[in-house]
Amino acid sequence: MSAVTVRNLPEEIHRALKLRAAQHGRSTEAEIRQILEKALRPEERVKIGSELAAFGQQLEGFNLDVTREKTQTEPALFE
């Protein structure tokens, strides 16, 4: 996991971070991670699985037979 150092952080911002972290029951470092996570991975982001499911629903789905073949297969020959 990467580490980041933030230089020249105003004391007022540092105090605000510490207060916010205490209000959420986290360390200051954990609070900063949470802030960055929310900023860079918003909940509204497009999720490919959800989009594919919605696409399938628009097409009214399809039937896929996933019955497994029970007969033995021959091993591949690499000659």
MARLO-954564 format. One record per residue: x negated, y, z of N, C-alpha, C, O in turn; residue number from 1. Coordinates in steps of 0.001 Angstrom, whole numbers, plus 524288, in hexadecimal, padded with zeros to 5 digits. Atoms other than C-alpha are relative to their C-alpha. Last residue first. Layout:
BEGIN
> nX,nY,nZ,caX,caY,caZ,cX,cY,cZ,oX,oY,oZ,pos
> X,Y,Z,X,Y,Z,X,Y,Z,X,Y,Z,NUM
...
% end
This chain:
BEGIN
> nX,nY,nZ,caX,caY,caZ,cX,cY,cZ,oX,oY,oZ,pos
> 80428,802D8,802B9,7F82D,77A42,78A7D,7FD84,8033E,7FBD1,7F9F2,8016C,7F928,79
> 80378,7FC17,80226,8007E,7810C,7948C,7FB57,7FD43,7FD8E,7F765,7FC4B,80021,78
> 80505,80232,8018E,80BD7,77807,7974B,7FCC4,80446,7FD6E,7FE83,806C2,7F9B3,77
> 80261,7FDC9,804BB,8173F,77DB2,79EC9,7FAC0,7FD67,7FEF9,7F7D2,7FC3B,8029A,76
> 80406,7FC13,7FF20,81DAF,774D4,7A8CC,7FDB9,801E3,7FAD7,7FD9C,7FEF9,7F705,75
> 8052C,80220,80109,82A1D,76E0A,7A489,7FBFB,8043E,80103,7FCDB,808C4,7FFA3,74
> 8027F,7FE07,804BF,83675,772E8,7AAE3,7FAA6,7FD7D,7FF7D,7F847,7FBD3,80354,73
> 8059C,7FF10,7FF84,83E95,76B29,7B473,7FDE5,80214,7FAD3,7FF78,80054,7F6A1,72
> 80355,80417,8022B,84D3E,76C84,7B2ED,7FA4D,80191,8007F,7F8FE,80632,80063,71
> 801E2,80396,7FBF8,854BA,7752E,7BC55,7FC7F,7FBAB,7FDDF,7FA66,7F891,800E3,70
> 800A2,80517,80289,856D5,78129,7B3D4,7FD85,7FC4B,803EA,7F9A0,7FD9F,80666,69
> 80559,801E3,800A4,85AD7,78C5F,7BC8C,80001,7FA92,7FD93,80302,7F726,7FF1D,68
> 8005A,80567,7FE3B,86810,7928E,7BA83,7FA8A,7FDF6,7FEC9,7F89F,7FE74,7FA67,67
> 80529,800D4,7FDC2,86629,7A129,7B8D5,7FF81,7FA81,80249,7FCB4,7F9AA,80619,66
> 8003A,80543,7FDCB,87181,7A388,7AF97,7FA73,7FF0E,801EF,7F6CB,7FEE0,7FED1,65
> 80510,80260,800FB,87272,7B224,7ADB2,7FFF0,7FAB9,802B7,80079,7FA66,8077C,64
> 80098,80502,7FD4D,87FA4,7B879,7AC68,7FAD3,7FD94,7FE6E,7F999,7FD23,7F9CD,63
> 80039,80468,80396,87F86,7C6D1,7A8B9,7FF3F,7FB15,80338,7FD60,7FB4C,807A4,62
> 8030D,8049C,7FE90,88234,7D3B6,7AF51,7FFCB,7FBE8,7FBBA,801A7,7FCC4,7F760,61
> 7FC83,803DD,7FDAA,88D0A,7DD4F,7AC4A,7FD48,7FACD,800E7,7FFC7,7F6B1,800F8,60
> 7FF38,803D9,8042C,883AA,7E508,7A3A1,803AE,7FBA1,801B4,8047B,7F7DB,7FED5,59
> 7FDB9,7FD24,80468,884FA,7F082,7ACF3,8012D,7FC4B,7FB7C,804FE,7FD04,7F8A6,58
> 7FA76,7FF29,7FED1,882B9,7E711,7B833,802B1,802F3,7FB9B,8073E,801EA,7FA73,57
> 7FD39,804F7,800A4,875F3,7E288,7B20E,805C9,8008B,80115,808F7,7FE1D,7FE6B,56
> 7FFC4,800FD,805A0,87158,7F09C,7B0C8,802FA,7FAF1,7FEE4,8063E,7FABD,7FB5D,55
> 7FBF6,7FC81,80204,874AB,7F31F,7BF12,800B6,7FF33,7FA24,8051D,7FF3F,7F834,54
> 7FAFC,80210,7FE3C,86CBF,7E729,7C309,8047C,80352,7FDEC,80875,80138,7FC36,53
> 7FEDD,804A4,80321,86149,7EBAE,7BAAA,80541,7FD99,80182,8082E,7FBD2,7FE21,52
> 7FEA7,7FE56,80550,861C5,7F943,7C0C7,80156,7FB52,7FC87,80502,7FB94,7F970,51
> 7FAC5,7FDAE,7FFCA,86230,7F3A9,7CE81,801C7,801AB,7FA96,8064E,800E7,7F928,50
> 7FC3F,8043B,7FF11,85680,7EAFA,7CBAE,80595,801F4,80011,80910,7FF7E,7FDD6,49
> 7FF34,80317,804BF,84EE7,7F635,7C579,803FA,7FB9C,800CF,80729,7FA9B,7FD59,48
> 8021B,8051D,7FEAD,8507C,7FF86,7D0E3,80178,7FC44,7FB99,80611,7FBB1,7FA4F,47
> 7FDC3,8043E,8030D,85238,80D91,7CCC0,7FD48,7FAF6,8017E,7F87C,7FAA0,80171,46
> 8030D,801C6,8047A,84E56,816F4,7D775,802AB,7FB6A,7FD50,80597,7F87A,7FFC1,45
> 7FD01,7FF94,804D6,8590E,81CD8,7DFE2,7FD11,7FDDD,7FB49,7FF1C,7FE03,7F6F0,44
> 7FC14,80427,8002B,852CB,817E0,7EC73,802F1,7FFFC,7FAD5,804E6,7FBEC,7F929,43
> 7FABA,7FE8E,7FE51,84712,8209B,7E9FA,803D2,7FB80,7FF53,8032E,7F832,7FBE5,42
> 7FC96,8045D,80178,839BC,81A4C,7E922,80590,8012D,801B8,8078C,7FEBC,8055A,41
> 80207,80281,804B7,82FEB,82571,7E909,80320,7FB4C,7FE2C,8028F,7F995,7F9B8,40
> 800FF,7FC4A,80432,83622,82EF2,7F283,7FE9B,7FD47,7FAE6,80014,7FF18,7F6B2,39
> 7FB0A,7FDB0,801BB,83C2C,824AD,7FB47,7FF38,803A9,7FB65,80276,803D8,7F7DA,38
> 7FCD5,80425,80264,82F75,81CF6,7FC01,8051B,80236,7FDE1,8069F,80109,7F978,37
> 80224,80103,80538,8277F,82942,7FE8E,80335,7FBE8,7FD1A,80438,7FC75,7F86F,36
> 7FEFC,7FB54,8032C,83041,82D34,809EC,7FE1E,7FF1F,7FA67,800EA,8004A,7F6AA,35
> 7FA6B,7FFF0,80128,82FF0,81F5E,80F71,80168,8049D,7FC84,80468,80402,7F8CE,34
> 7FEF8,80425,803D9,8211D,81EA2,80E83,805B9,80008,7FE59,806EB,7FF7B,7F9B9,33
> 8021A,7FE1C,804F9,82011,82BD6,81563,800E7,7FBF2,7FBB8,80260,7FD50,7F75A,32
> 7FC57,7FC05,801E5,828FB,826D6,82028,7FE3B,80227,7FAB8,8016A,802EC,7F733,31
> 7FB77,802C9,80220,820C1,81A9B,821C6,803FD,803D8,7FDC9,8067D,802BF,7F9D4,30
> 801B7,8029E,804D0,8148C,8230B,8236C,8048A,7FD1E,7FD68,8052F,7FD69,7F8A6,29
> 80069,7FBEF,80404,81B54,82BBE,82D4D,7FE7F,7FD9E,7FAC7,8008B,7FF20,7F6B3,28
> 804E9,7FD1C,7FFA6,81F20,81FB5,83507,80002,80427,7FBB8,8030B,803DD,7F800,27
> 80465,80209,80307,82D51,81BE8,834FE,7FB16,80310,8014B,7FB49,8073C,803AD,26
> 80269,80459,7FD32,8390A,81D5D,83DED,7FB81,7FD75,7FD18,7FA9F,7F8C1,7FD90,25
> 7FEB8,804E4,802A5,840B0,8259E,8343B,7FD86,7FB35,8029E,7FE22,7F6D1,800C3,24
> 7FA4F,8004E,8006E,840E2,831AD,83CE8,801C4,7FAE6,7FD6E,805FC,7F8E8,7FE95,23
> 7FDF8,80150,7FAC9,832A3,82F36,8406B,805EE,7FF6E,7FFDC,80817,7FBFA,8026B,22
> 80162,80577,7FEF9,82F00,82EF4,83202,8022F,7FE46,80540,8045D,7FA03,805B6,21
> 7FC7D,8033D,80336,83648,83BB5,82F9E,7FF04,7FA39,800F1,802B5,7F729,80149,20
> 7FAC8,7FF9C,7FDBE,82F14,84222,83AE5,803DB,7FC8C,7FD16,806E8,7F9B4,7FF7A,19
> 80012,802E1,7FB08,821D0,83D4C,83645,80560,8000B,8028E,80712,7FC14,804AE,18
> 80053,8059B,80139,824B1,841C8,82867,80029,7FCC0,804FC,802EC,7F8D3,80543,17
> 7FAD7,80188,801FC,82915,84F2B,82D2F,8002C,7FA2E,7FEAE,80412,7F78C,7FFAE,16
> 7FC6D,8003A,7FB7C,81CA8,85089,83550,8056F,7FE2E,7FE4B,807E8,7FB09,800F7,15
> 80195,80483,7FCE1,8145D,84D14,82970,80392,7FF5A,804BA,8053F,7FB04,805F5,14
> 7FE14,804A0,802C5,81BE4,856BA,8210D,7FEB1,7FB18,8031D,801EB,7F78E,80387,13
> 7FA43,7FFEF,7FF9B,8199E,861AB,82AED,8026B,7FB32,7FD67,8061B,7F8E7,7FF79,12
> 7FEA4,80214,7FAD1,80B31,85E17,82BF1,805EF,7FFB7,800B1,807F0,7FC12,8031C,11
> 7FEF4,7FC05,7FC0B,8099D,8606A,81D60,801DF,7FD7E,8051B,804B9,7F99F,80515,10
> 7FA73,80033,7FEB8,80400,854C0,8161F,8010E,80410,80439,7FEA0,803DE,8085D,9
> 7FDC8,7FAB7,7FFC8,7F697,858BD,8112C,805E9,7FFFC,800C0,808A4,8035F,7FEB3,8
> 8031B,7FBD1,7FD95,7F2C1,84ADB,80D88,80310,80516,7FFE7,8069D,805CC,7FCBD,7
> 7FDD4,7FAED,8017C,7FBA9,83F57,80AFE,7FCFE,80430,802F6,7FD41,8047F,807C1,6
> 8011D,7FBFE,7FC24,7F458,83272,80B41,80234,80521,7FDFF,80138,8069D,7F988,5
> 80034,7FAAF,80205,7FA0C,82700,803C0,7FEDD,803AC,80484,80116,8031A,808BE,4
> 7FFCC,7FC05,7FBE1,7F82F,8187A,8062E,7FF60,80551,7FD6D,7FC88,805E4,7F997,3
> 8030F,7FB32,80088,7FB1D,80D98,7FCAA,800AF,80390,804B4,8048A,80342,80791,2
> 7FCB9,7FB72,80000,80000,80000,80000,7FC86,804D5,80000,7F86D,804EB,80284,1
% end
